[in-house]
């Protein structure tokens, strides 16, 4: 599945795809979210879970040059 195809999926289908095809890497706390990082093929995908509202706010690819990457560097290998 391409990056574009994944981005066009509805939220529930993104969740299913990550569960079935992705690999959980690590979870962090980031402001009011718990962010779970998944590896999907060769791309990192973040799932932003808002525990106060008990819902997923966003699922999106993590650009490798994003400042948030520093929170994950001890758990991932960038190739």
Biopython code that builds the backbone (N, CA, C, O; Angstrom):
import numpy as np
from Bio.PDB.StructureBuilder import StructureBuilder

atoms = [
    (1, "UNK", "N", (0.852, -1.182, 0.000)),
    (1, "UNK", "CA", (0.000, 0.000, 0.000)),
    (1, "UNK", "C", (0.893, 1.238, 0.000)),
    (1, "UNK", "O", (1.842, 1.335, 0.779)),
    (2, "UNK", "N", (0.580, 2.165, -0.870)),
    (2, "UNK", "CA", (1.389, 3.378, -0.965)),
    (2, "UNK", "C", (1.027, 4.345, 0.161)),
    (2, "UNK", "O", (-0.009, 4.224, 0.816)),
    (3, "UNK", "N", (1.908, 5.289, 0.352)),
    (3, "UNK", "CA", (1.688, 6.338, 1.353)),
    (3, "UNK", "C", (0.404, 7.112, 1.036)),
    (3, "UNK", "O", (-0.374, 7.429, 1.936)),
    (4, "UNK", "N", (0.191, 7.410, -0.241)),
    (4, "UNK", "CA", (-0.988, 8.156, -0.665)),
    (4, "UNK", "C", (-2.263, 7.354, -0.403)),
    (4, "UNK", "O", (-3.262, 7.899, 0.067)),
    (5, "UNK", "N", (-2.220, 6.059, -0.710)),
    (5, "UNK", "CA", (-3.391, 5.206, -0.477)),
    (5, "UNK", "C", (-3.740, 5.168, 1.011)),
    (5, "UNK", "O", (-4.906, 5.297, 1.385)),
    (6, "UNK", "N", (-2.722, 4.992, 1.853)),
    (6, "UNK", "CA", (-2.957, 4.951, 3.297)),
    (6, "UNK", "C", (-3.556, 6.260, 3.787)),
    (6, "UNK", "O", (-4.490, 6.263, 4.588)),
    (7, "UNK", "N", (-3.014, 7.369, 3.303)),
    (7, "UNK", "CA", (-3.493, 8.686, 3.738)),
    (7, "UNK", "C", (-4.956, 8.917, 3.396)),
    (7, "UNK", "O", (-5.640, 9.664, 4.096)),
    (8, "UNK", "N", (-5.445, 8.295, 2.336)),
    (8, "UNK", "CA", (-6.826, 8.479, 1.902)),
    (8, "UNK", "C", (-7.827, 7.586, 2.648)),
    (8, "UNK", "O", (-9.037, 7.785, 2.537)),
    (9, "UNK", "N", (-7.331, 6.617, 3.396)),
    (9, "UNK", "CA", (-8.221, 5.697, 4.101)),
    (9, "UNK", "C", (-8.979, 6.408, 5.215)),
    (9, "UNK", "O", (-8.463, 7.357, 5.805)),
    (10, "UNK", "N", (-10.210, 5.954, 5.512)),
    (10, "UNK", "CA", (-10.897, 6.480, 6.704)),
    (10, "UNK", "C", (-10.165, 6.015, 7.966)),
    (10, "UNK", "O", (-9.408, 5.045, 7.930)),
    (11, "UNK", "N", (-10.392, 6.703, 9.060)),
    (11, "UNK", "CA", (-9.683, 6.438, 10.311)),
    (11, "UNK", "C", (-9.750, 4.966, 10.719)),
    (11, "UNK", "O", (-8.724, 4.379, 11.063)),
    (12, "UNK", "N", (-10.927, 4.366, 10.686)),
    (12, "UNK", "CA", (-11.051, 2.971, 11.136)),
    (12, "UNK", "C", (-10.228, 2.034, 10.263)),
    (12, "UNK", "O", (-9.721, 1.024, 10.753)),
    (13, "UNK", "N", (-10.087, 2.348, 8.985)),
    (13, "UNK", "CA", (-9.300, 1.495, 8.088)),
    (13, "UNK", "C", (-7.796, 1.684, 8.322)),
    (13, "UNK", "O", (-7.017, 0.741, 8.179)),
    (14, "UNK", "N", (-7.400, 2.897, 8.678)),
    (14, "UNK", "CA", (-5.994, 3.135, 9.036)),
    (14, "UNK", "C", (-5.636, 2.315, 10.275)),
    (14, "UNK", "O", (-4.574, 1.697, 10.339)),
    (15, "UNK", "N", (-6.538, 2.321, 11.257)),
    (15, "UNK", "CA", (-6.314, 1.562, 12.489)),
    (15, "UNK", "C", (-6.167, 0.072, 12.169)),
    (15, "UNK", "O", (-5.249, -0.587, 12.657)),
    (16, "UNK", "N", (-7.069, -0.443, 11.353)),
    (16, "UNK", "CA", (-7.033, -1.858, 10.987)),
    (16, "UNK", "C", (-5.743, -2.192, 10.237)),
    (16, "UNK", "O", (-5.128, -3.228, 10.488)),
    (17, "UNK", "N", (-5.340, -1.323, 9.326)),
    (17, "UNK", "CA", (-4.122, -1.556, 8.551)),
    (17, "UNK", "C", (-2.899, -1.589, 9.459)),
    (17, "UNK", "O", (-2.041, -2.461, 9.318)),
    (18, "UNK", "N", (-2.816, -0.641, 10.392)),
    (18, "UNK", "CA", (-1.680, -0.633, 11.314)),
    (18, "UNK", "C", (-1.669, -1.873, 12.190)),
    (18, "UNK", "O", (-0.608, -2.439, 12.454)),
    (19, "UNK", "N", (-2.838, -2.297, 12.641)),
    (19, "UNK", "CA", (-2.935, -3.480, 13.498)),
    (19, "UNK", "C", (-2.529, -4.737, 12.742)),
    (19, "UNK", "O", (-1.827, -5.591, 13.282)),
    (20, "UNK", "N", (-2.970, -4.850, 11.491)),
    (20, "UNK", "CA", (-2.728, -6.072, 10.716)),
    (20, "UNK", "C", (-1.361, -6.086, 10.035)),
    (20, "UNK", "O", (-0.738, -7.142, 9.927)),
    (21, "UNK", "N", (-0.891, -4.936, 9.580)),
    (21, "UNK", "CA", (0.314, -4.908, 8.756)),
    (21, "UNK", "C", (1.479, -4.145, 9.386)),
    (21, "UNK", "O", (2.624, -4.304, 8.963)),
    (22, "UNK", "N", (1.197, -3.327, 10.386)),
    (22, "UNK", "CA", (2.246, -2.516, 11.001)),
    (22, "UNK", "C", (2.892, -3.212, 12.179)),
    (22, "UNK", "O", (2.415, -4.239, 12.662)),
    (23, "UNK", "N", (3.980, -2.633, 12.625)),
    (23, "UNK", "CA", (4.706, -3.118, 13.798)),
    (23, "UNK", "C", (4.768, -1.992, 14.813)),
    (23, "UNK", "O", (5.275, -0.909, 14.521)),
    (24, "UNK", "N", (4.246, -2.253, 16.017)),
    (24, "UNK", "CA", (4.323, -1.259, 17.081)),
    (24, "UNK", "C", (5.780, -1.094, 17.479)),
    (24, "UNK", "O", (6.497, -2.076, 17.672)),
    (25, "UNK", "N", (6.216, 0.170, 17.603)),
    (25, "UNK", "CA", (7.607, 0.452, 17.965)),
    (25, "UNK", "C", (7.705, 0.934, 19.399)),
    (25, "UNK", "O", (8.413, 0.338, 20.212)),
    (26, "UNK", "N", (6.996, 2.016, 19.716)),
    (26, "UNK", "CA", (7.098, 2.605, 21.049)),
    (26, "UNK", "C", (5.948, 3.589, 21.250)),
    (26, "UNK", "O", (5.378, 4.097, 20.284)),
    (27, "UNK", "N", (5.615, 3.850, 22.503)),
    (27, "UNK", "CA", (4.623, 4.859, 22.844)),
    (27, "UNK", "C", (5.267, 5.939, 23.692)),
    (27, "UNK", "O", (6.106, 5.649, 24.545)),
    (28, "UNK", "N", (4.876, 7.187, 23.458)),
    (28, "UNK", "CA", (5.385, 8.308, 24.251)),
    (28, "UNK", "C", (4.205, 9.175, 24.681)),
    (28, "UNK", "O", (3.105, 9.066, 24.139)),
    (29, "UNK", "N", (4.452, 10.023, 25.650)),
    (29, "UNK", "CA", (3.495, 11.064, 26.025)),
    (29, "UNK", "C", (3.948, 12.337, 25.334)),
    (29, "UNK", "O", (5.126, 12.692, 25.367)),
    (30, "UNK", "N", (2.999, 13.018, 24.707)),
    (30, "UNK", "CA", (3.319, 14.253, 23.994)),
    (30, "UNK", "C", (2.167, 15.220, 24.212)),
    (30, "UNK", "O", (1.101, 15.080, 23.612)),
    (31, "UNK", "N", (2.392, 16.202, 25.076)),
    (31, "UNK", "CA", (1.354, 17.138, 25.496)),
    (31, "UNK", "C", (0.150, 16.352, 26.008)),
    (31, "UNK", "O", (0.297, 15.573, 26.950)),
    (32, "UNK", "N", (-1.023, 16.525, 25.429)),
    (32, "UNK", "CA", (-2.200, 15.834, 25.978)),
    (32, "UNK", "C", (-2.469, 14.498, 25.292)),
    (32, "UNK", "O", (-3.541, 13.919, 25.468)),
    (33, "UNK", "N", (-1.521, 14.008, 24.522)),
    (33, "UNK", "CA", (-1.718, 12.758, 23.793)),
    (33, "UNK", "C", (-0.757, 11.665, 24.247)),
    (33, "UNK", "O", (0.344, 11.935, 24.727)),
    (34, "UNK", "N", (-1.202, 10.442, 24.083)),
    (34, "UNK", "CA", (-0.297, 9.301, 24.084)),
    (34, "UNK", "C", (-0.094, 9.012, 22.601)),
    (34, "UNK", "O", (-1.056, 8.794, 21.865)),
    (35, "UNK", "N", (1.142, 9.011, 22.179)),
    (35, "UNK", "CA", (1.447, 8.813, 20.767)),
    (35, "UNK", "C", (2.124, 7.462, 20.605)),
    (35, "UNK", "O", (3.184, 7.208, 21.178)),
    (36, "UNK", "N", (1.494, 6.601, 19.817)),
    (36, "UNK", "CA", (2.079, 5.307, 19.506)),
    (36, "UNK", "C", (2.710, 5.385, 18.130)),
    (36, "UNK", "O", (2.100, 5.866, 17.174)),
    (37, "UNK", "N", (3.940, 4.905, 18.046)),
    (37, "UNK", "CA", (4.674, 4.906, 16.785)),
    (37, "UNK", "C", (4.654, 3.498, 16.208)),
    (37, "UNK", "O", (4.955, 2.524, 16.898)),
    (38, "UNK", "N", (4.297, 3.408, 14.935)),
    (38, "UNK", "CA", (4.272, 2.139, 14.211)),
    (38, "UNK", "C", (5.175, 2.229, 13.002)),
    (38, "UNK", "O", (5.380, 3.303, 12.437)),
    (39, "UNK", "N", (5.712, 1.085, 12.614)),
    (39, "UNK", "CA", (6.447, 0.981, 11.363)),
    (39, "UNK", "C", (5.537, 0.263, 10.381)),
    (39, "UNK", "O", (5.119, -0.868, 10.628)),
    (40, "UNK", "N", (5.230, 0.917, 9.270)),
    (40, "UNK", "CA", (4.382, 0.361, 8.224)),
    (40, "UNK", "C", (5.227, 0.335, 6.963)),
    (40, "UNK", "O", (5.508, 1.372, 6.362)),
    (41, "UNK", "N", (5.632, -0.883, 6.569)),
    (41, "UNK", "CA", (6.604, -1.071, 5.496)),
    (41, "UNK", "C", (7.869, -0.308, 5.891)),
    (41, "UNK", "O", (8.530, -0.710, 6.848)),
    (42, "UNK", "N", (8.230, 0.759, 5.209)),
    (42, "UNK", "CA", (9.448, 1.497, 5.587)),
    (42, "UNK", "C", (9.147, 2.917, 6.062)),
    (42, "UNK", "O", (10.021, 3.785, 6.049)),
    (43, "UNK", "N", (7.905, 3.142, 6.480)),
    (43, "UNK", "CA", (7.476, 4.460, 6.941)),
    (43, "UNK", "C", (7.036, 4.392, 8.404)),
    (43, "UNK", "O", (6.440, 3.409, 8.844)),
    (44, "UNK", "N", (7.343, 5.450, 9.143)),
    (44, "UNK", "CA", (6.860, 5.552, 10.520)),
    (44, "UNK", "C", (5.532, 6.298, 10.543)),
    (44, "UNK", "O", (5.371, 7.324, 9.882)),
    (45, "UNK", "N", (4.589, 5.771, 11.310)),
    (45, "UNK", "CA", (3.243, 6.343, 11.421)),
    (45, "UNK", "C", (2.940, 6.574, 12.897)),
    (45, "UNK", "O", (3.157, 5.693, 13.728)),
    (46, "UNK", "N", (2.436, 7.763, 13.215)),
    (46, "UNK", "CA", (2.070, 8.094, 14.589)),
    (46, "UNK", "C", (0.558, 8.044, 14.751)),
    (46, "UNK", "O", (-0.198, 8.476, 13.881)),
    (47, "UNK", "N", (0.139, 7.500, 15.897)),
    (47, "UNK", "CA", (-1.270, 7.478, 16.268)),
    (47, "UNK", "C", (-1.403, 8.327, 17.531)),
    (47, "UNK", "O", (-0.841, 7.999, 18.576)),
    (48, "UNK", "N", (-2.157, 9.428, 17.418)),
    (48, "UNK", "CA", (-2.339, 10.363, 18.527)),
    (48, "UNK", "C", (-3.634, 10.027, 19.259)),
    (48, "UNK", "O", (-4.732, 10.242, 18.747)),
    (49, "UNK", "N", (-3.479, 9.493, 20.471)),
    (49, "UNK", "CA", (-4.624, 9.104, 21.282)),
    (49, "UNK", "C", (-4.833, 10.135, 22.381)),
    (49, "UNK", "O", (-3.924, 10.401, 23.167)),
    (50, "UNK", "N", (-6.023, 10.714, 22.438)),
    (50, "UNK", "CA", (-6.394, 11.688, 23.457)),
    (50, "UNK", "C", (-7.105, 10.925, 24.575)),
    (50, "UNK", "O", (-8.275, 10.565, 24.442)),
    (51, "UNK", "N", (-6.395, 10.682, 25.670)),
    (51, "UNK", "CA", (-6.968, 9.852, 26.738)),
    (51, "UNK", "C", (-8.083, 10.559, 27.493)),
    (51, "UNK", "O", (-8.965, 9.893, 28.037)),
    (52, "UNK", "N", (-8.071, 11.882, 27.544)),
    (52, "UNK", "CA", (-9.157, 12.603, 28.223)),
    (52, "UNK", "C", (-10.475, 12.421, 27.494)),
    (52, "UNK", "O", (-11.521, 12.261, 28.123)),
    (53, "UNK", "N", (-10.427, 12.445, 26.177)),
    (53, "UNK", "CA", (-11.633, 12.286, 25.377)),
    (53, "UNK", "C", (-11.835, 10.846, 24.903)),
    (53, "UNK", "O", (-12.839, 10.531, 24.263)),
    (54, "UNK", "N", (-10.874, 9.977, 25.223)),
    (54, "UNK", "CA", (-10.931, 8.562, 24.841)),
    (54, "UNK", "C", (-11.179, 8.387, 23.344)),
    (54, "UNK", "O", (-12.094, 7.682, 22.920)),
    (55, "UNK", "N", (-10.316, 9.064, 22.547)),
    (55, "UNK", "CA", (-10.455, 8.933, 21.103)),
    (55, "UNK", "C", (-9.121, 9.178, 20.414)),
    (55, "UNK", "O", (-8.228, 9.823, 20.962)),
    (56, "UNK", "N", (-9.009, 8.658, 19.218)),
    (56, "UNK", "CA", (-7.837, 8.907, 18.387)),
    (56, "UNK", "C", (-8.087, 10.202, 17.631)),
    (56, "UNK", "O", (-9.059, 10.323, 16.886)),
    (57, "UNK", "N", (-7.198, 11.169, 17.832)),
    (57, "UNK", "CA", (-7.341, 12.463, 17.167)),
    (57, "UNK", "C", (-6.742, 12.465, 15.766)),
    (57, "UNK", "O", (-7.243, 13.143, 14.869)),
    (58, "UNK", "N", (-5.665, 11.700, 15.584)),
    (58, "UNK", "CA", (-4.978, 11.782, 14.301)),
    (58, "UNK", "C", (-4.088, 10.563, 14.094)),
    (58, "UNK", "O", (-3.508, 10.033, 15.041)),
    (59, "UNK", "N", (-3.992, 10.132, 12.857)),
    (59, "UNK", "CA", (-3.026, 9.124, 12.438)),
    (59, "UNK", "C", (-2.321, 9.701, 11.229)),
    (59, "UNK", "O", (-2.957, 10.031, 10.228)),
    (60, "UNK", "N", (-0.993, 9.822, 11.322)),
    (60, "UNK", "CA", (-0.267, 10.451, 10.229)),
    (60, "UNK", "C", (1.167, 9.947, 10.178)),
    (60, "UNK", "O", (1.707, 9.443, 11.163)),
    (61, "UNK", "N", (1.766, 10.098, 9.007)),
    (61, "UNK", "CA", (3.171, 9.734, 8.837)),
    (61, "UNK", "C", (4.049, 10.716, 9.597)),
    (61, "UNK", "O", (3.734, 11.902, 9.697)),
    (62, "UNK", "N", (5.155, 10.206, 10.129)),
    (62, "UNK", "CA", (6.121, 11.041, 10.837)),
    (62, "UNK", "C", (7.271, 11.346, 9.881)),
    (62, "UNK", "O", (8.029, 10.446, 9.520)),
    (63, "UNK", "N", (7.409, 12.608, 9.468)),
    (63, "UNK", "CA", (8.553, 12.959, 8.624)),
    (63, "UNK", "C", (9.848, 12.718, 9.394)),
    (63, "UNK", "O", (9.941, 13.025, 10.583)),
    (64, "UNK", "N", (10.832, 12.174, 8.712)),
    (64, "UNK", "CA", (12.087, 11.821, 9.392)),
    (64, "UNK", "C", (12.855, 13.030, 9.889)),
    (64, "UNK", "O", (13.748, 12.890, 10.725)),
    (65, "UNK", "N", (12.524, 14.220, 9.392)),
    (65, "UNK", "CA", (13.210, 15.430, 9.850)),
    (65, "UNK", "C", (12.383, 16.223, 10.870)),
    (65, "UNK", "O", (12.741, 17.351, 11.210)),
    (66, "UNK", "N", (11.294, 15.651, 11.353)),
    (66, "UNK", "CA", (10.435, 16.341, 12.331)),
    (66, "UNK", "C", (11.129, 16.395, 13.693)),
    (66, "UNK", "O", (11.836, 15.461, 14.073)),
    (67, "UNK", "N", (10.926, 17.485, 14.416)),
    (67, "UNK", "CA", (11.569, 17.654, 15.726)),
    (67, "UNK", "C", (11.132, 16.584, 16.725)),
    (67, "UNK", "O", (11.879, 16.278, 17.655)),
    (68, "UNK", "N", (9.941, 16.010, 16.556)),
    (68, "UNK", "CA", (9.452, 14.974, 17.475)),
    (68, "UNK", "C", (10.252, 13.676, 17.338)),
    (68, "UNK", "O", (10.209, 12.820, 18.221)),
    (69, "UNK", "N", (10.970, 13.538, 16.243)),
    (69, "UNK", "CA", (11.765, 12.327, 16.022)),
    (69, "UNK", "C", (12.747, 12.084, 17.171)),
    (69, "UNK", "O", (13.073, 10.938, 17.479)),
    (70, "UNK", "N", (13.217, 13.162, 17.802)),
    (70, "UNK", "CA", (14.207, 12.999, 18.891)),
    (70, "UNK", "C", (13.663, 12.164, 20.053)),
    (70, "UNK", "O", (14.435, 11.539, 20.779)),
    (71, "UNK", "N", (12.332, 12.151, 20.232)),
    (71, "UNK", "CA", (11.744, 11.366, 21.319)),
    (71, "UNK", "C", (11.818, 9.863, 21.038)),
    (71, "UNK", "O", (11.712, 9.050, 21.956)),
    (72, "UNK", "N", (11.996, 9.507, 19.794)),
    (72, "UNK", "CA", (11.980, 8.100, 19.392)),
    (72, "UNK", "C", (13.370, 7.522, 19.094)),
    (72, "UNK", "O", (13.522, 6.306, 18.971)),
    (73, "UNK", "N", (14.363, 8.374, 18.981)),
    (73, "UNK", "CA", (15.648, 7.934, 18.434)),
    (73, "UNK", "C", (16.294, 6.769, 19.168)),
    (73, "UNK", "O", (17.021, 5.987, 18.557)),
    (74, "UNK", "N", (16.044, 6.637, 20.464)),
    (74, "UNK", "CA", (16.630, 5.512, 21.188)),
    (74, "UNK", "C", (15.919, 4.196, 20.894)),
    (74, "UNK", "O", (16.414, 3.135, 21.273)),
    (75, "UNK", "N", (14.771, 4.243, 20.227)),
    (75, "UNK", "CA", (13.989, 3.040, 19.958)),
    (75, "UNK", "C", (13.947, 2.634, 18.475)),
    (75, "UNK", "O", (13.492, 1.538, 18.147)),
    (76, "UNK", "N", (14.412, 3.501, 17.594)),
    (76, "UNK", "CA", (14.289, 3.222, 16.158)),
    (76, "UNK", "C", (15.639, 3.301, 15.470)),
    (76, "UNK", "O", (16.600, 3.865, 15.994)),
    (77, "UNK", "N", (15.682, 2.721, 14.284)),
    (77, "UNK", "CA", (16.855, 2.794, 13.430)),
    (77, "UNK", "C", (16.450, 3.508, 12.156)),
    (77, "UNK", "O", (15.535, 3.077, 11.456)),
    (78, "UNK", "N", (17.129, 4.591, 11.863)),
    (78, "UNK", "CA", (16.845, 5.344, 10.642)),
    (78, "UNK", "C", (17.873, 4.938, 9.602)),
    (78, "UNK", "O", (19.081, 5.072, 9.797)),
    (79, "UNK", "N", (17.344, 4.430, 8.474)),
    (79, "UNK", "CA", (18.256, 3.963, 7.426)),
    (79, "UNK", "C", (18.231, 4.818, 6.215)),
    (79, "UNK", "O", (18.947, 4.546, 5.251)),
]
sb = StructureBuilder()
sb.init_structure("model")
sb.init_model(0)
sb.init_chain("A")
sb.init_seg("    ")
for serial, (resi, resn, name, xyz) in enumerate(atoms, 1):
    if name == "N":
        sb.init_residue(resn, " ", resi, " ")
    sb.init_atom(name, np.array(xyz, "f"), 0.0, 1.0, " ", f" {name:<3s}", serial, name[0])
structure = sb.get_structure()
